[in-house]
Amino acid sequence: MTLVWQHRFGSDVYPLDERTLALVMRIARCAHARAVRVHVADRYEPAFQAVHAMETCGTDGTWDVFACDVAVPTRRLQYAFEVQLASGHTAYVGETGTASSLQEVRPFHYPYIHASRVLTVPDWAAQSVAYQIFPDRFAIGGRPLVEPSDPWHARPTPTSVFGGNLRGITEKLPYLRDLGVNLVYLTPIFQAPSNHKYDTEDYFAIDPAFGTFDDLQALVQTAHLLGIRIVLDAVFNHAGFNFAPFQDVVRRGRASPYASWFFLHGDRVDVQQVNYETFATRLREMPKLNLAEPAAAEYFLQVARHYVLECDIDGWRFDVANEIDPSFWPRLRAELRAIKPDILLIGEIWHDSLPWLMGYAFDGVMNYPLRDLILRYAIDESLDEAGFAQAWVRLFLQYPRPAWRAMWNLLGSHDTERILTRAQGDVSKVGLALALTFTLPGIPMVYYGDEIGMEGEGDPDCRRGMVWDEGAWHRDLRDAVRRLARLKASHAALAAERTVILRAEPGVLHYVRGTPQGPQIHVAICAGENTVPHEGAPLFAWASTSRASGDARRLVIWESDR
């Protein structure tokens, strides 16, 4: 039988530090691999010097997956896999395929571990709980800085202005701290004509509708006193139509010194035909930026540095990060880390993000693939427990493990329908979905108001004014978020990269977080008469009713010593 296997550079071999490599090997399920070992040596040694047993990581439905970490004292490695099959046969796998003996195999090579390719994620990220705020819709502090176009609780339109501001956010920080939030992400706050501010006209000015530079500094300082970090939104893929460099191009065409900052097709700007590249499809208000242009890159590096140096912000989230010239990211990462070594850098990418998580760009991304997976299982019920487990294994092994400490696990955002609306008003399903975002690897991110059961269809309806009338809150949902947030902050096992699925079968999903040597957190979801025995009183429990079967789905979280 021909052995079918997969081992890819990037997702299956990557450095954990300058002296350790993570190795992953995938064997086709039909091969019935019983065990896998990896033989290793320095690249310049004539023979292999050591062998390591690989741990079984589960299956994604197509592949059985095995993994281990290997010490690489010289930073150079050659290696080959030994696959023991249930049939009793043994195959050896190297760079050019399989062989019948170790002496015949041509080894894989990892030439050298460079520090620039080690993904280092801030330690604080692993036990963070994030909260996303759309500033115009969260709270009004002091006197309104702009005349609202709509009442606070009106259904928003694309042009609605409600009047939320930075001072309002500052005043509500105790609410967020009580909720268990220790990381706040603000959508853009820089001067722009729209309510969403993704069409920036001045990157060095706070929009007057939100406040002043002093208001931003006060927000960050107050947040830090409460143990809350602040991440701002960087819109570097495109600017607003009124951005001064673009207006110079509008006036002077290719004679403008800023012409190369944009992608102009013609000698002059034609706003009717939109003969320049934009965000999305021909959105004249958002001309696309060319950050391969050195002067443009330097300008936006200055923007990024400015708010770290002057306001002490704790991170940036980069809008449409996958469309920005990749040569920009290594320099930005190096310069910001030189200023603030534990700054958090997050990319907005909705698809497979591996190329941006290789150590030179971001710590993590907005985890839309996980959102899709959780919605399919917990909300839509289009995926059963085995399907969820297989898809989770596939997704988890898609990225280097350190990236999972910084992935933003979201259920909703300003770009999606609200989670309770997606669940057709079923609070019990939302609680189940939230528990998954808090207990799987990554940073759980709550979109403002989701913790109290706000509803709304897609943009702009998902951007309603925050409900501050406690009588209208779903208190059981808010209490669940508070309890889950405290669980995340107080149990180191939920900061570990290791996740092992113990059972995934009809009616039972059981996984464990934590290292084998220390305390572990167990999460079990059981439907109908199915049960998973657990030790002691649960740390958290939740019940959700399956629409498909009518059975209750009971989630229980508990801790064990090992």
N, C-alpha and C positions, 0 to 999 in steps of 0.2 A: 504494500500500500504506500502511495506517495504521501508524505507528511505535509500537510498544509499548515503554514505558520505565518505570523506577522510580527515584525519588529522594526519600528520606524524611528528615525532620528527625530528628536524633539519630544514627542509624547512618551516614547518608550526608553529613551536614554537621555538623562539630563543631570546636571550637577546640583546637589543639595547644598554643598559648600565647596571650598577649593580643594578638598581632599576626599570627597565622597560622591559617588555616582549612584543614581537610582536606575535600576534596570527593570524593564517589563517585557515579558514574553507571552505571546498569544498563540495558542494551539487550537486548531479547529476542533470543535466538540466531537465530531465524528471519529477523531483519532483516539479518543478516550485516554488522554494522557493521565498517568498515575502520579508522576512526580517530574519535576524539572530541576536541574542543577546547572550552575554556570561556572565554567572554568576560566580563571583570570590570570593575567600576568602583566608586567610592564611591557610596553610595546617593543622594547628592544631586547627582551629576554628570548632565548631560543625555545623555551618550553613553558607551558603553564605552570604556575607556582602555587595555586590554591584553588579550592572548589567550594562553592556556597550553595546550600539548599535554598530554593525559592519558595516563598509562601503562596498558597492558593488564595487568589483574590475574588473568586467567584466566576460568574459567566455573564456575558452580555447577550446570550442567545445564539451567537455565532462562534465565539471564541471562549475557551477556558483560559483564564488569565493567571499568570504567575509573576511574582515580583520579589525583589530583594534590593538592599542597599549594599554597596561594595566600597570598602576603603581603597583609596587610590593615593598612596603616599607620594608617588612621583608625579601625580596629576595626569599621567598617560596610562592608557589601558588597552589591552587586547583581550578579547573574551569570545567564548563559544558556549553554546547551550547543549546540555545533555538531556534528552527527552526520553523518559521511561514510559512505555505504553502498557496498557492493560493486557495486551496480547503477549507480553513478555519480551518484545523487541525493544531495542534502544537505538535511537537516532541522534546524530550530532548535527547541530545547525550552526552555520557560519555565514559569512558575507555572501558567498556564492551559492548557498543552498545546503542540502543535507549530505551527510557522509556516514559511512558505516563505522568509522572509528575516529577517535579524537585526533590521531596523527594525520588523518586525511583532510580534516576540515580546515577551511581558510577562515581565520577568525575575523570578527568585527573589530573595528578600531575606533576608539575615542581619542583623537590625537592629543588634546591638551585641555585641561580645565582652566579657562580664563575667568578671572574675577568678574569681568563685564558680562559674562553669560550665566552667572549665579543669580537666581531670582531671590533677592532679599526683601522680605516684607516686614514692616514695622511690627514689633512684638505685641503692641497694644491692639492691633487689628483683630486678633483671634478671639477676643472676648468682647467685641464691640456690638452694640445694638444701634442701628442707624435709623434716622427719621428724615424723610424728604419733605421739604416745605416749598410751596409755590408762593413766594412772598406776598403777592397782591391779594391772596385769599386766606391768609392765616390769622392775622390779628392786626387791629389798628391801635397803635400806642400813641398817647398824647393827642394833640389835635391832628386831624387828617391833613396830609401834605398835598393832597390832590382832591379835586371834586369827584366823588364817585359817579359813574354813569348809571349804576344800577344799585338797588338795595342789596344789602349783604347776603340775604338768603334767596336772591333771584336766581333763576337758571342762567348761567353765563352764556354769552355769545362770543364769537371770536374776537370782538373788540371791547368787551366789557372791562371796566376798571372798577374795582371794589374798594381800593384804598388801603390794603394791608401794607405794613411798612416794617423797617428794621427794629424800630423801638417796640413795636407790638410783639415781635419775636422775642426780644430781650425780656419783656415783661412776662412772657409765657414760659421762659426757661424752667422755672420751678415745676410747672406742670409736666414738662418733658422729663425732668430729673425724677419726679415721682413715678412716671411711667416706666422708668428704667433705661431711658435713652442716654447714651454717652457719645453719640456722634450725630451731628445735624448737617444735612446736605441741603444747600439752598440752590434752587434754579437761578438763572442769571440775575444779577442785581445792578449791572452797569448800564449807563445811560443808553436808552433805546426808545423808539416811538411806540412799540407795541406793549401789551400787558405782559407778555411772556418774556420779553427782553432777549430773545435769541437773534435779534437783528441789531447788534451793537453798533452804536455810532461813536461812542467814546469809551474806550476800555479803561481809562484812568479816572473816570468820574462815576460816582454812585448816582443812580437815577434819582432825580429830585423827588419823585413820587415815593421812593423808599427811604430817603433820608440823606445823610451826609457821610463823608469819610469818618468823621468822629463817631457817628452812630454805628458804623461797622466796627470800629475799634472797640467801642463800648460793648457791643454784642459779643465779640470774641473774648474780651477780658472777663465779662460776667460769666460767659459759658465756661471758661477755664476755671474760674473759682468754684463752679458747680461740678467740675469733672467732666465737662462736655467739650468735645472737639468740634471744630467747624470746617466743613469742606465747601468750597465755592465751585461754581460751574464755569468752565473755560470754553468759550465758543471760538475756537481757532480754525475751524474748517471754513467758515464763511463769516463775513461781516455784514453790517447793515448797509442799505443803500446810501445812508447819510454819513457813513464813515469817511472822515476827511480825505484819506488817500484815494478812496474810490471816487469821491466827488472831484478830485483833481484830475482823475482819468476821464471822468465825464466831460470836464471842461476842455482838456488838452489832448485827449486821445493818446496815441502812442508817444507823443512828445512829453508826456508826464513822466517824471522820474519814478512814479509808482506803477506804471503800466505793467511791469513784470511781476507785481504783487498779485495780479489777477490773471484770469485766462480769457483774454480779449480776442475775439475772432473778427478781425477787421482793424481799420485804422482809427476808428472812433466808436464810442459807445452808442448803440442803437437800443434805446429802452423799449421801443415798440416791438422790435423783433427779438430782443434779448439775445444779442450776439456775444454774450459772455457766459461762462459757466457759472452756475448758481447751486445753492443747496437744492436737492431734489430736482424737480423738473421745471426749468424756466421760471423760477420765482425771482422776479426782477429785484425784489427788496433784499435779497440775500446773495450777493456776489461771492463766489468761491475764492478762497485765498490760496496763494501759491507759496507754501512754506519751504519749498526748495530754493526759493530766492533768498540769498543771504541777508539782505536788508530786512525783508519781511520776517524771516526767522528771528533775527535779532530783536526786532520790535516786540514780538510776542513772547520771546524769552524775558524781555524786560517787564512785560505785563505780569508774567507768572512770578518773577522774582519780587516785584514790587509789593504784592499783597502778602507775601510771606514775610518780607523784611519789615514792612510798615504796619501790618495788622496781626502778624503772628498766626495766620490761618494754618490749619493742620493738614490740608490736602486740597487737591484739585480733582474734579471730575471733568473729563474732556469730551465734549459733544462731538458726535459723528467722527470718532477717533480713527475709525478704519479707513477714512477717505483722505486723511492728512498724510503728506509725504513722510514715509517712514524714516528718512534721514534726520528728521527734526527730533525724534524721541530720545535717542541716546544723549544728545547734548542737554536737552531739557532735564532729563532724569539726573544726569551728573551734576548740573548746576543747582537744581533744587535740593538734592541730597547733600551737597556741600554746605548749603545754608542751613538746612534742617534735616538731619540724618534720618529722622523717623517720620518724614512727611509721607502721606498716603496719596498714591496716584492711581486713578481709576479711569478706564476707558469705557465710553458708551459704544458697545459692539453687540449686535443682536444675534450673531451667528458664531461659528467655531472661531475662537479667538487665540488659538495657539501661537500664531506668529508674533503676537504682541505680548506674550507672557513668557518670553525666553530670556528675561533678565535685562533687556535694554530699554524697555518701554514702561509697561504698567505693572502694578502689583496685582491687580485684579480687574474684572470688568463687571458691568451690570449683567446679572446672570439670567438673561431671558430664556435660555434653553432649560434651566432648572424650573423657572416659572411655568413654562409650557408643560413640563413633566408633572409638576405638582397639580396643576389645573386638571390635567387629563385624569389623574388618579383620584384626587380628593374632591374635586368640584364636578367635573363632567362625568366621571365614572366610566370613561372609555378605555381605561387601562386597569388591569387587575394587579394583584400583588406581585406575581411573578414577572409580569411585563414591566411594572415599575422598577423592580429590583434589577432586571437586566438593563433597562435604559439608564438607571442610575450608575451601574458599573461602567457602562460605555462612556457616560458623561464624565464621571470622576477621573477615569484614566485618560481622558482627552487632554488634560493639562498637567503640568508639573505640580506636585503636591503642595509646595509652598503657596502657589497661587490661590488655593482653596481657603487659606486664612483670610484672604481679602476679597473674595467674590461677594458681590452684593446680591443677596437672595431676596428678590422682590416678588410680590404678588400683584402689585399695581404701581402705576406711576402717572405722571401728567400726560403720558402718551397712550394710556390704555384705559379700558373701562375699569371701574372700581370692582374690587374683589367680591363685595356683597352683591352687587348687581350681576356679576358673572355667575354667582351662586344662586341667583333668582330669589334672593332674600333669606336664604337658609344660613343663619348664623352658625349653626352647628358645623356646617361644612367649612366655613371660613376659619373657625377655631382649629379644625383638623389641619387645614392647609398651613396656618400660621405655625402650628407645632412642628411641622416638617421643616419650614424655613429656619426655625430656631435651633433645631437639633441636628440637621445635616451640616456638613462643613460650610463655612462661609459666614458673612456678616448679614444677619437678618435685617432687612430694611422695610420699615413701615411707612407707607405713603400717608401724609397727614390726613387724619380723620378716619382712616380705615380701622383704627383701634376702637372707634366708637360706633362703627357701622354706617358711615356715610355711604351714599349710593351715587351713581352717575354713570352714564354711558361714556363712549369715547370722547376725545377732545372735541369741543370745549366743556362738555357736561361733567367730565371727571374733575374739573377745576372749580367746583363750587366753593363758596365761603365756608370756612371751618365752623362747625356747630359748637358753640360754647354753652348752649342751654343743656345742662346736665340731665334734665328731664327727658330729653330726646335721645340720650345715649343708650346704646346696648351695653349695659354695665358688665354683663357676664363676659362679653368680648374684651372689654378694656381690662377687666381683672385677669383674663387669660394672658393678655399681652404683658401685663405687669409681672405675673408669676413666671412666665417664660423668660422674660428679660432678666429677672433675678437669678433664675436657674443658669442662664447663659453666663452671667457675670461671676457666679460663685462656684462653678464646677469646672475645674481645669480640663476634665475629660472632654468637654464641649469645645475646647480650644485645640484639641489634638487633630492631626491630619488623618489619623487612622479611623476608618469606618469599615466595619465588617457586618455583612448581612448574614445572620444566623439561620433565618427561615424566610422563605418567600414562596408561599403556596396558597391555593384558594382559601381566602378568609384569614390569612395570617401573614403579617409582615413584621419581622423582628430584626432590628439592627442594633449594634453596639458601637459606642464612641469611646476613645481613650486608648492608652498604651496597655500592652499585656501585663506590664509590671505594676501598674497603679490602679486606682479606683476607675471604674468604668460606668458610663451612663447607658442604660438600656432603654430602647424605645420599641414598644410593641403595639401594633394595631390589629385587633381581632374582630371578626364579624360573626354574627350568629352565635352558635354554641362553642366556637373555637376559643381556646385560652392559651396563654403563655404564663407559666408559674413565675412569680416574681418575689423578691426578697423584701420583707418589711413593708412599711407604709409607702405608697407611691409619692414621688415628688410632685407629680402633676398627673391629672386624669381628665379626660374629655370624651364625650360621647357624640357621635354623629350618626344620622340615619341614612342608610343607603336608599336612594331613590329607585334603584333597579330591583333590589330584592326586598326592601322593607326591613332588612336586618339592621340592628344597631351596630355601628363600628366604634369600638371602644379603644381609645388610645391611653396607654399607661406608660409613664416614665419613672424609672427607679435607678438606684445606684447599687453597684456590687463592688466588693473589694478587688476582684480580679475578673 
